Structure formats: C-alpha cells, structure tokens
Amino acid sequence: MEKKQAAAAFNENDANCNTCRHLIRVPSDKHQSRVAGLLWGRCGGKMDVAAHPYANRMEDGVFPFAPSDWQGMPCWEPRA
C-alpha cells in the first residue's frame, strides 16, 4: 500500500494532465507525437487554460501534453 500512496502523492505534486481524472485522450499522428514526445487530449473538466504550458498550441479544445513532465496544473484532480 505504501507504493500506491507514494505514487498518488507524486502524481498530486506533478499535477500532470496525463494523471488527471478529467483527461480524455485524443488519437494523434504517431510520428508527430514521437518527435515531440507529446500526447494529445481534451479536458472533460474545468481546465485552467492559463496555467497549461502548451496553451498556445491548443486547437478546438485539444491540447498537447508531455506525459511525464511536471505541469503544476491547479485544476488537476486524482483519478478515482
């Protein structure tokens, strides 16, 4: 159980979209994702767009995110 609690604490500190309960993954061009190391998604909650590091690349509500980088999103919520 300690490992699960440590992972939860890490995810909360990281506040990355990849571990947020509101992330809806969106299929993307595999080559584009590999080159940039980014994944694509849409927020199903109330995203704080101003806090997102790639907000300037958002199109029609779809945004890129680095799957394991710290984002510090204030809107992040743990998965159930």
Secondary structure, 3 states (H helix, E strand, C coil): CHHHHHHHHHHHHHCCHHHECCEEECCCCHHHHHHHCCEEEEECCCCCHHHCCCHHHCECCEEEECCCCCCCCCCCCECC
